[in-house]
Amino acid sequence: MASNYIWRPTKDIVDEANVQNLIQMFKTKDYKDFIRFSIRSLRSFWGRAPEILDIEWFREFDEVLDVSQGIEWSRWYVGGKINASYNVVDRVVKKGFGEKKAFIWVGEDGLEKIMSYSELEDHVKRFSNYLLSMGVKSGDVVSIYMPMMPESIVAMLAAVRIGAIASPIFSGFSPPAVADRLRLAESKVLVTIDGYYRRGKEIILKPQADEAIRLSGTDPKVVVVKRLGVEIPWDDKRDIWYDHVIKEYSKTDYVYEADPNDPALLLFTSGTTGRPKGAVISHIGSIIKPGLEHYINLDIKRKDLLWWITDIGWMMGPWQVFGSQLLEASHLMIEGAIDYPPDRVWSIIERYKVSHLGFAATAARILKSYGLSYVESHDISSLRVFGNTGEPIDPDTWLWIVRDVGQDMRPMINLSGGTEVFGCILLPSVVVELKPSTLWGPAPGVDADVFNEEGVSVRGETGYLVVKKPFPSMTRGLWKDPDRYIETYWSRFRGVWYHGDWAYIDHDGFWYLFGRADDVLKVAGMRIGAAEIEGVLNEHPYIAESACIGVPHKIRGEVVYCFVKSKYGLEVDENRLEIELKELVAKRISRVFIPERIIVVPDLPRTRSGKIMRRILRAILLDQDLGDVSSLENPETIESLKRKIKI
């Protein structure tokens, strides 16, 4: 790591940055002083934030923050009435930007769809009318199981417009994983697609959606987007084509006037237990945090085009939509793989003049593996800013992006937060100096800190990332599970949000993250609980129990290694068993999470209380110091594991 390397913004970048307006507005000296003010004067900063973003209210709020029910249940902008969808669609058209591009979609086969804000408003109003005609009302859930496409955005915004809750689901999930989410949400409508392209192959999704519905025991209406035009199973009483909805249903002007704290998004994320957690993001939370981060930190202006390589089913998809559209800017999305062909990313940047490119570190490592020749064969001068999220980015990849691709002219806005806060806890702005891999420090209005085991703030040592004061986009509990919400986020340190990441602040005040402190895995930037994979493996008739861990990988960031113990000491064909278990994970969850290796072991290291010690497995696998093993009930497993891993 080139630890002495520091990226410094040019005078032009600093002088022209959006955040300069706020530094002057709040009478602060510089960006660092502005962040200190935003944390110290919480009500003042968040009270002015809607004005900064020109958010439109149906009724102005009376009180910025109410913590009378406890910090865990903070209520924001009390007394106000608002609608998130209205603010990112209708309001933009009303301001005179109807003919401006809302977004661009690029298919893997070269098909292109561009939708203006006026066209988007038309589709959203028509889809809203369809939902209303199906009896969908405020508080009902509309699930979206398809890639990030124009139609998935329309469905999401239409649901939010009428007070329903939009719940995007990762298009790579297999039917059982989708079924879990449909069942928990009790979805009234499911929006899906006949299929899509990936690496030149047709991925047929509608049959998987049908199977998910069957497994879930729910009975939603189904809207199907026609992309491939292939033959798919059809239920005349339940299914309807998206194109038919847009053609046959008239526009409605109905907009639900929501309490700012009413739910707009239901985003399921995996946890340390097998059951997915449902983060409930409010109307105000879905626009104010992404809007500020796009404006202050990414420095997005109305003329800009943002492309974050993501899926509508991951937090960054809705974050891109709500943030860029609130600023009346434009965004871009693609179908298929970023390296099919290998120069696809750079070609798209050149063709559409992308100004902001965001990715997970895995995507950056894939691009890096092809070298600079593809970059240099395209004009990427439109690029102003890079972004990374989803997983820590290693210094070598960071430097390749900033120095080699960006030619030291473009900052890396390395950011981290999570689905549960629908935004960032840590990220820099374009106006600050950066070290390789750093996240710089707290986001505006976020009182972040690093605690040790005793709950004491520390510097110069690794600790837990926490947040000491609330902010508006924090989840409104967990979906139908308030006890789990308190246990997960507020019980480790009383009155403090425990985020579950390992963090470190160096002697110069630069912040870094070192991954999850719990057993949540991040594969290619996509998050899943180890327990969710283990639950699938344990269904195999030969498997008694299993333990999965994340292992660093040069391209994918992390890959999954699983250790399995067979039932009753059965003799098994380990090669055949590994194949069967990998196929089981692909079928039940997704091919994304297929383990890199499955190792059959005689036993798993466990404490006297029966808890499997995954850190021991990770240390053995990576040939690291095992640390304290005195709590192990079966220390003899260590040597047998070492022998097994070497095979």
C-alpha positions in Angstrom: 0.0 0.0 0.0 1.3 3.4 -1.0 0.6 4.8 2.5 2.3 8.1 1.7 0.1 8.8 -1.3 -2.6 11.4 -0.9 -5.1 12.5 -3.5 -5.6 16.3 -3.5 -8.5 18.1 -5.2 -7.7 20.8 -7.7 -8.7 24.4 -6.9 -11.4 24.2 -9.7 -12.9 21.1 -8.1 -13.1 22.8 -4.7 -14.3 26.1 -5.9 -17.1 24.6 -8.1 -18.3 22.1 -5.6 -21.9 22.2 -4.4 -20.9 21.9 -0.8 -19.3 25.4 -0.9 -22.9 26.7 -0.8 -23.5 25.0 2.5 -20.2 25.9 4.0 -21.2 29.5 3.4 -24.8 29.0 4.5 -23.9 27.6 7.9 -20.9 30.0 8.3 -18.3 27.2 8.7 -14.7 27.5 7.7 -14.3 24.4 5.5 -15.7 21.0 4.8 -14.3 19.5 8.0 -15.8 22.3 10.1 -19.1 21.9 8.2 -19.3 18.2 9.2 -18.5 19.1 12.8 -21.4 21.6 12.7 -23.8 19.2 11.1 -23.2 16.7 13.9 -23.1 19.2 16.8 -26.2 21.1 15.7 -28.3 18.2 14.6 -31.7 19.9 14.6 -30.4 23.0 12.8 -28.7 20.9 10.0 -31.5 18.5 9.4 -34.1 21.3 9.8 -32.5 23.1 6.8 -31.8 19.9 4.8 -35.3 19.9 3.0 -34.7 23.5 2.0 -31.2 22.7 0.6 -32.7 20.0 -1.6 -35.9 22.0 -2.5 -38.1 19.2 -1.2 -41.8 20.0 -1.6 -44.2 19.6 1.3 -48.0 19.2 1.1 -47.9 20.5 4.7 -44.8 22.0 6.4 -43.5 20.2 9.5 -43.8 21.7 13.0 -40.9 19.9 14.7 -37.6 18.6 13.2 -37.1 15.7 15.6 -39.1 13.9 18.3 -37.3 11.4 20.6 -40.0 11.2 23.2 -40.5 7.4 22.5 -36.7 6.8 22.8 -33.9 7.4 20.3 -34.6 4.0 18.8 -38.0 5.2 17.6 -37.1 8.8 16.6 -39.7 10.6 14.5 -38.7 13.2 12.0 -40.4 16.4 10.6 -43.4 15.9 12.8 -46.6 17.4 11.5 -45.5 17.5 7.9 -47.1 15.8 4.9 -45.0 14.6 1.9 -44.6 12.0 -0.8 -41.2 10.7 -2.0 -42.4 9.6 -5.4 -44.0 13.0 -6.1 -40.8 14.8 -5.2 -38.7 12.8 -7.7 -41.2 12.9 -10.6 -44.1 15.3 -10.5 -42.1 18.1 -8.7 -39.4 17.9 -11.4 -41.9 18.2 -14.2 -43.6 21.1 -12.4 -40.3 22.9 -12.2 -40.0 22.8 -16.0 -37.7 19.8 -16.5 -40.2 17.5 -18.0 -38.3 17.0 -21.3 -35.0 16.3 -19.5 -33.8 12.7 -19.4 -34.7 10.9 -16.2 -32.7 7.8 -17.1 -31.1 5.8 -19.8 -31.3 2.0 -20.0 -28.9 0.0 -22.1 -29.6 -3.7 -23.0 -26.9 -6.3 -23.5 -28.1 -6.7 -27.1 -27.7 -2.9 -27.7 -31.3 -2.0 -27.2 -31.7 1.4 -25.7 -34.5 3.1 -23.7 -34.5 6.7 -22.7 -37.3 8.1 -20.6 -37.8 11.8 -19.9 -39.3 13.0 -16.7 -42.6 13.7 -18.4 -42.7 10.2 -19.9 -41.8 8.8 -16.5 -44.7 10.8 -14.9 -47.1 9.4 -17.5 -46.1 5.8 -16.8 -46.1 6.2 -13.0 -49.6 7.7 -13.1 -51.0 4.9 -15.3 -49.3 2.2 -13.2 -50.6 3.9 -10.0 -54.1 3.7 -11.4 -53.7 0.0 -12.1 -52.6 -0.6 -8.5 -55.5 1.4 -7.2 -57.9 -0.6 -9.3 -56.5 -3.9 -7.9 -57.3 -2.6 -4.4 -53.8 -1.7 -3.4 -53.9 0.8 -0.6 -51.5 2.6 1.8 -49.4 0.1 3.7 -49.7 -2.7 1.2 -46.6 -4.1 -0.4 -45.8 -4.2 -4.1 -42.8 -6.5 -4.7 -40.5 -6.2 -7.7 -38.6 -9.2 -8.9 -36.7 -8.2 -12.0 -33.4 -6.4 -13.0 -33.0 -2.7 -12.9 -35.0 -1.5 -15.8 -37.4 1.3 -16.7 -40.4 -0.7 -15.8 -39.0 -1.7 -12.3 -38.4 2.0 -11.6 -42.0 2.9 -12.7 -43.4 0.1 -10.5 -41.4 1.3 -7.5 -42.4 4.9 -7.9 -46.0 4.1 -8.6 -46.3 2.1 -5.4 -44.8 4.8 -3.3 -47.0 7.5 -5.0 -50.2 5.9 -3.7 -48.9 5.2 -0.2 -48.1 1.5 -0.8 -44.7 0.1 0.0 -42.2 -0.9 -2.8 -40.1 -4.0 -2.1 -37.5 -4.7 -4.7 -36.0 -8.2 -4.7 -32.6 -9.2 -6.2 -33.3 -10.7 -9.7 -30.6 -13.3 -9.1 -32.4 -14.9 -6.2 -33.8 -18.4 -6.7 -37.5 -19.1 -6.0 -37.2 -20.2 -2.3 -35.4 -17.0 -1.4 -38.0 -14.9 -3.3 -40.8 -16.9 -1.6 -39.4 -16.0 1.9 -39.6 -12.3 1.0 -43.1 -12.5 -0.6 -44.4 -14.4 2.4 -43.0 -11.9 4.9 -44.2 -8.9 3.0 -47.7 -10.5 2.2 -47.3 -8.9 -1.2 -50.4 -7.7 -3.0 -48.7 -7.3 -6.4 -45.6 -8.9 -7.9 -43.9 -7.2 -10.9 -41.6 -9.4 -12.8 -40.3 -10.0 -16.4 -40.4 -12.8 -18.9 -36.6 -12.9 -19.0 -33.4 -10.9 -19.7 -30.0 -11.3 -21.2 -26.8 -12.0 -19.4 -23.5 -12.9 -21.2 -25.5 -13.5 -24.3 -27.8 -16.1 -22.7 -31.5 -15.8 -22.1 -32.4 -15.9 -18.4 -36.0 -16.9 -18.1 -37.4 -15.4 -14.9 -41.2 -15.7 -15.1 -41.3 -19.4 -14.2 -39.1 -18.7 -11.2 -41.5 -16.0 -10.1 -44.4 -18.4 -10.4 -42.6 -21.0 -8.4 -41.8 -18.4 -5.7 -45.5 -17.5 -5.5 -46.4 -21.2 -5.1 -43.8 -21.7 -2.4 -44.8 -18.5 -0.5 -48.4 -19.4 -0.2 -49.4 -15.9 -1.2 -51.7 -14.9 -4.1 -50.5 -11.6 -5.6 -51.5 -10.1 -8.9 -48.6 -10.4 -11.3 -47.5 -7.8 -13.8 -45.1 -9.1 -16.4 -42.7 -7.0 -18.5 -42.0 -8.3 -22.0 -38.3 -8.2 -22.7 -37.4 -11.5 -24.6 -40.8 -12.3 -26.1 -40.3 -16.0 -25.2 -43.1 -18.4 -24.3 -43.8 -18.4 -20.6 -46.4 -19.9 -18.3 -49.5 -17.7 -17.9 -52.4 -17.4 -15.6 -55.2 -15.3 -17.2 -56.9 -14.6 -13.9 -53.7 -13.4 -12.3 -51.2 -12.2 -14.8 -51.2 -9.1 -17.0 -48.6 -7.6 -19.3 -47.0 -4.3 -18.3 -47.6 -2.9 -21.7 -51.3 -3.6 -21.4 -51.4 -1.7 -18.1 -49.7 1.4 -19.6 -51.9 1.3 -22.7 -55.3 0.5 -21.1 -55.2 2.3 -17.8 -55.7 6.1 -17.6 -53.6 8.4 -15.6 -54.5 9.2 -12.1 -53.5 12.5 -10.3 -54.0 10.8 -6.9 -51.0 11.2 -4.6 -51.0 9.9 -1.1 -50.1 12.6 1.4 -47.8 10.7 3.7 -46.5 11.4 7.2 -42.8 11.8 6.7 -42.2 8.6 8.8 -44.7 6.4 6.8 -43.0 3.5 5.1 -42.1 3.9 1.4 -39.6 1.1 0.9 -39.3 -2.4 2.3 -35.7 -3.6 1.7 -34.9 -7.1 2.8 -31.4 -7.8 3.9 -29.8 -10.9 5.3 -28.8 -11.1 8.9 -27.0 -13.5 11.2 -30.1 -15.6 11.4 -31.6 -17.4 8.4 -34.7 -15.2 8.2 -34.2 -12.0 6.1 -34.6 -8.7 7.9 -37.0 -6.2 6.5 -35.6 -2.6 6.7 -38.5 -0.1 6.6 -37.4 3.2 4.9 -39.7 6.2 5.3 -40.9 8.7 2.7 -38.5 11.4 4.0 -35.7 8.9 4.6 -35.9 7.6 1.0 -35.2 11.1 -0.5 -33.4 13.2 2.0 -30.3 11.1 2.7 -29.6 10.0 -0.9 -30.3 13.6 -2.0 -27.8 15.0 0.4 -25.1 12.4 -0.5 -25.6 13.0 -4.2 -25.4 16.8 -3.7 -22.8 17.2 -1.1 -20.5 14.2 -1.5 -20.8 13.1 -5.1 -21.2 16.7 -6.2 -23.9 15.8 -8.7 -25.3 18.7 -10.6 -28.5 18.9 -12.8 -26.4 18.3 -15.9 -24.8 15.1 -14.7 -25.4 11.5 -15.5 -24.9 9.0 -12.7 -24.2 5.3 -13.3 -24.0 3.1 -10.2 -23.4 -0.5 -11.3 -26.1 -2.2 -9.2 -29.5 -4.0 -9.1 -32.9 -2.6 -8.1 -32.9 -5.4 -5.5 -29.9 -3.9 -3.7 -30.0 -0.7 -1.7 -27.9 1.2 -4.2 -30.5 0.8 -7.0 -33.3 2.7 -5.3 -30.7 5.1 -3.7 -29.5 6.0 -7.3 -33.1 6.6 -8.4 -34.3 8.7 -5.5 -31.0 10.7 -5.1 -30.3 11.7 -8.7 -33.9 12.4 -9.6 -34.4 14.6 -6.5 -31.6 16.7 -7.9 -33.2 16.8 -11.4 -30.2 15.0 -12.7 -30.1 11.8 -14.9 -29.0 8.2 -14.2 -28.1 5.2 -16.3 -28.5 1.5 -15.9 -27.6 -1.6 -17.9 -28.7 -5.1 -18.5 -26.2 -8.0 -18.2 -22.5 -8.1 -17.3 -20.1 -5.2 -17.2 -17.4 -7.1 -19.0 -19.5 -8.6 -21.9 -17.6 -7.4 -24.0 -14.6 -6.5 -21.9 -14.6 -2.8 -22.8 -18.4 -2.4 -22.2 -18.1 0.0 -19.2 -15.7 2.4 -20.9 -17.7 2.2 -24.2 -20.9 3.2 -22.3 -19.1 6.0 -20.5 -17.8 7.4 -23.9 -21.2 7.0 -25.7 -23.4 8.5 -23.0 -21.0 10.9 -21.4 -21.3 9.5 -17.9 -20.1 11.9 -15.3 -20.2 9.7 -12.2 -19.3 6.0 -12.1 -20.0 3.9 -9.0 -19.4 0.2 -8.3 -18.6 -2.4 -5.8 -14.9 -3.1 -5.4 -15.5 -6.5 -7.1 -16.5 -4.7 -10.3 -13.4 -2.5 -10.1 -11.2 -5.6 -9.7 -12.8 -7.2 -12.7 -12.2 -4.1 -14.8 -8.6 -4.0 -13.5 -8.0 -7.6 -14.5 -8.3 -6.5 -18.2 -5.6 -3.8 -17.8 -5.6 -0.3 -19.1 -5.8 -0.9 -22.9 -9.6 -1.0 -22.9 -9.7 2.2 -20.9 -7.3 4.0 -23.2 -9.2 3.0 -26.3 -12.2 5.1 -25.2 -12.7 8.8 -24.4 -13.8 8.9 -20.8 -13.1 12.6 -20.3 -16.7 13.1 -19.2 -16.0 11.3 -15.9 -15.7 13.6 -12.9 -16.1 11.2 -9.9 -15.7 7.6 -9.0 -17.6 5.8 -6.2 -17.3 2.5 -4.3 -19.5 0.7 -1.9 -20.7 -2.7 -0.8 -17.4 -3.9 0.4 -14.0 -2.5 1.4 -11.8 -1.7 -1.6 -8.2 -2.7 -1.4 -5.5 -0.1 -1.8 -4.1 -1.5 -5.0 -7.5 -1.4 -6.7 -8.2 2.1 -5.3 -4.9 3.3 -6.7 -5.6 1.7 -10.1 -8.9 3.6 -10.4 -7.7 6.9 -9.0 -4.2 7.1 -10.5 -4.2 4.9 -13.6 -7.8 5.3 -14.8 -8.6 8.7 -13.2 -5.1 10.1 -13.9 -5.2 11.8 -10.5 -7.9 14.2 -11.6 -11.0 12.4 -10.2 -11.7 11.6 -6.5 -12.9 8.2 -5.2 -16.0 8.7 -3.1 -15.6 5.5 -1.1 -18.8 5.2 0.9 -20.3 2.8 3.4 -23.6 2.6 5.2 -26.2 0.0 4.6 -29.7 -1.1 3.7 -30.9 -0.4 7.2 -30.0 3.3 7.0 -30.6 3.7 3.2 -27.5 5.8 2.9 -24.0 6.3 4.2 -22.5 6.5 7.6 -19.0 7.2 6.2 -17.9 8.9 3.0 -15.8 11.8 1.8 -16.7 14.8 -0.4 -14.9 15.8 -3.6 -13.2 18.7 -1.8 -11.2 16.7 0.7 -7.8 15.0 0.6 -7.9 11.2 0.4 -5.6 8.3 1.3 -5.9 4.9 -0.5 -9.0 3.0 0.6 -10.2 5.6 3.1 -13.8 6.6 3.7 -12.5 9.9 5.1 -15.0 10.3 7.9 -18.7 10.8 8.9 -21.4 11.7 6.5 -23.1 15.1 7.0 -25.4 15.0 10.0 -24.2 11.5 11.1 -22.6 11.3 14.5 -20.4 8.2 13.9 -17.8 6.8 16.2 -15.6 3.8 16.8 -16.1 1.9 20.1 -14.1 -0.8 21.7 -15.8 -3.8 23.5 -16.5 -1.6 26.6 -18.3 1.1 24.6 -15.4 3.6 24.8 -14.5 5.7 21.8 -11.1 4.7 20.4 -8.6 6.0 17.9 -5.6 4.1 16.5 -7.2 0.7 17.1 -9.8 -1.4 15.4 -13.3 -1.2 16.9 -17.0 -1.3 16.2 -18.6 1.3 13.9 -21.5 3.0 15.8 -23.8 6.0 15.4 -24.6 8.0 18.6 -27.4 10.2 17.3 -30.3 9.4 15.0 -30.7 10.5 11.3 -33.9 10.5 9.1 -33.2 7.5 6.9 -32.6 5.0 9.6 -35.0 2.0 9.3 -38.3 2.4 11.1 -37.8 -0.7 13.0 -37.7 -4.1 11.2 -40.7 -5.3 9.3 -43.2 -6.8 11.8 -40.3 -7.6 14.2 -39.6 -4.7 16.7 -37.9 -6.9 19.2 -35.4 -8.1 16.6 -34.8 -4.5 15.6 -33.8 -3.5 19.2 -31.7 -6.6 19.7 -29.8 -6.2 16.4 -29.0 -2.5 16.4 -29.6 -1.0 19.9 -28.7 -3.7 22.5 -24.9 -3.9 22.3 -24.4 -0.3 23.4 -27.4 1.2 25.1 -28.9 4.2 23.2 -26.2 3.8 20.4 -26.7 2.3 16.9 -24.4 -0.7 16.5 -23.7 -1.1 12.7 -21.7 -4.3 12.8 -18.6 -3.2 10.8 -15.0 -3.2 12.0 -13.6 0.4 11.7 -10.3 2.2 12.3 -9.3 5.8 12.5 -5.6 6.5 11.8 -3.4 9.2 13.4 -4.3 11.7 10.7 -8.1 11.2 11.3 -8.8 9.1 8.1 -11.4 6.4 8.6 -11.2 2.8 7.2 -13.4 -0.2 7.3 -12.3 -3.9 7.5 -15.5 -5.7 6.9 -18.3 -7.2 9.0 -17.9 -7.9 12.7 -20.6 -10.5 12.6 -21.2 -13.5 10.3 -22.7 -11.6 7.4 -20.9 -12.4 4.2 -20.4 -10.0 1.2 -19.9 -11.7 -2.1 -19.2 -9.4 -5.0 -20.7 -6.6 -2.9 -23.9 -8.6 -2.2 -24.8 -9.3 1.3 -26.1 -12.5 2.7 -26.2 -14.1 6.1 -24.0 -17.2 6.7 -27.0 -18.8 8.3 -29.0 -18.5 5.1 -26.5 -20.6 3.2 -26.0 -23.0 6.1 -29.7 -23.5 6.4 -29.7 -24.7 2.7 -26.7 -27.0 3.2 -28.2 -28.5 6.3 -31.2 -29.7 4.3 -29.1 -32.2 2.5 -29.8 -35.7 3.8 -26.1 -36.4 4.6 -25.4 -33.1 6.4 -25.7 -32.7 10.2 -24.5 -29.1 10.4 -22.4 -26.6 8.6 -20.5 -23.3 9.0 -19.8 -20.8 6.3 -17.2 -18.0 6.3 -16.1 -15.3 4.0 -12.5 -15.5 2.6 -10.8 -12.6 0.8 -10.6 -12.9 -3.0 -8.7 -10.8 -5.5 -11.7 -10.3 -7.8 -14.9 -10.9 -5.9 -13.8 -9.3 -2.6 -15.0 -12.3 -0.7 -15.9 -15.8 -1.5 -17.7 -18.4 0.6 -16.0 -21.4 2.1 -18.2 -23.9 3.9 -17.4 -26.6 6.4 -19.9 -29.5 6.7 -20.2 -32.3 9.1 -21.9 -35.5 7.8 -24.6 -37.2 9.8 -23.9 -40.2 12.0 -20.3 -40.5 10.8 -21.5 -41.6 7.4 -18.9 -42.4 4.8 -19.5 -40.0 1.9 -18.1 -39.4 -1.6 -16.8 -35.9 -0.8 -16.4 -34.8 -4.4 -19.9 -35.8 -5.3 -21.3 -34.3 -2.1 -19.6 -30.9 -2.9 -21.2 -30.9 -6.3 -24.6 -31.6 -4.9 -24.3 -29.0 -2.2 -23.2 -26.3 -4.6 -26.1 -27.2 -6.9 -28.4 -26.9 -3.9 -27.2 -23.4 -3.0 -27.7 -22.3 -6.6 -31.2 -23.7 -6.7 -32.4 -22.5 -3.3 -30.6 -19.1 -3.1 -28.6 -17.9 -6.1 -25.6 -18.9 -8.2 -24.0 -15.7 -6.9 -23.5 -17.4 -3.5 -22.2 -20.8 -4.6 -19.4 -21.7 -2.2 -15.9 -21.6 -3.5 -15.1 -24.8 -1.7 -17.1 -27.1 0.6 -14.9 -29.1 3.0 -16.2 -32.2 4.8 -14.9 -32.3 8.3 -15.3 -34.8 11.2 -16.4 -32.0 13.6 -16.6 -28.2 13.9 -14.9 -26.2 16.6 -17.4 -25.2 19.2 -17.7 -23.6 22.6 -19.1 -25.4 25.6 -22.5 -23.8 24.9 -22.4 -25.3 21.4 -21.7 -22.2 19.4 -19.6 -22.8 16.4 -16.4 -20.7 16.4 -16.2 -19.4 12.8 -13.3 -17.2 13.6 -11.3 -20.4 14.3 -12.2 -21.8 10.9 -11.2 -18.5 9.2 -7.9 -18.4 11.0 -7.0 -22.0 10.1 -8.0 -21.4 6.5 -5.9 -18.2 6.2 -3.0 -19.6 8.3 -3.5 -16.9 10.9 -3.0 -16.8 14.7 -5.9 -18.7 16.3 -6.1 -16.4 19.3 -7.7 -17.6 22.5 -9.0 -21.2 22.1 -9.5 -21.9 25.8 -13.3 -21.8 25.4 -13.3 -24.7 22.9 -14.9 -27.8 24.1 -13.3 -29.9 21.3 -9.8 -28.4 20.8 -8.8 -31.7 19.0 -10.7 -30.4 16.0 -8.0 -27.9 15.3 -5.4 -30.4 14.1 -7.9 -32.4 12.1 -9.1 -29.2 10.4 -5.6 -28.2 9.5 -4.9 -31.6 8.0 -8.2 -31.5 6.0 -7.7 -28.0 4.7 -4.2 -28.9 3.3 -5.7 -31.6 1.1 
